[in-house]
């Protein structure tokens, strides 16, 4: 069970000089795990061991099922989702929001119900926005 998603579009940028602070912010989520079950405390769909062992932002995001791509300057200039189901993405991107360039966004499509939304990064915060359909 779960809510299946697909990323349909994105414009995403984290400058090289912000990546260490972003990495530390995500690692500081330890202790705020959203799931506490027989397998231990963990975030939804996150490979906990990979998350705890990660030594940089790239590896941390990979443990959360996100792949980032770098430009020649070392900035993260693209992101892709390598999972199937919605997990703790809201928590992850709320934590990253202060380090992501203004105007960046990730657009999602819910395969279960056909709904679309965007995570938009404005004023160092994450905003969830929905499209408006206009019939012409």
Secondary structure as GFF3:
##gff-version 3
##sequence-region A 1 136
A	DSSP	beta_strand	5	11	.	.	.	ID=ss1
A	DSSP	three_ten_helix	16	18	.	.	.	ID=ss2
A	DSSP	alpha_helix	19	27	.	.	.	ID=ss3
A	DSSP	beta_strand	35	37	.	.	.	ID=ss4
A	DSSP	beta_strand	40	42	.	.	.	ID=ss5
A	DSSP	alpha_helix	48	53	.	.	.	ID=ss6
A	DSSP	alpha_helix	57	63	.	.	.	ID=ss7
A	DSSP	beta_strand	66	70	.	.	.	ID=ss8
A	DSSP	beta_strand	76	81	.	.	.	ID=ss9
A	DSSP	alpha_helix	89	96	.	.	.	ID=ss10
A	DSSP	three_ten_helix	97	99	.	.	.	ID=ss11
A	DSSP	beta_strand	105	110	.	.	.	ID=ss12
A	DSSP	beta_strand	116	122	.	.	.	ID=ss13
A	DSSP	beta_strand	125	129	.	.	.	ID=ss14
###
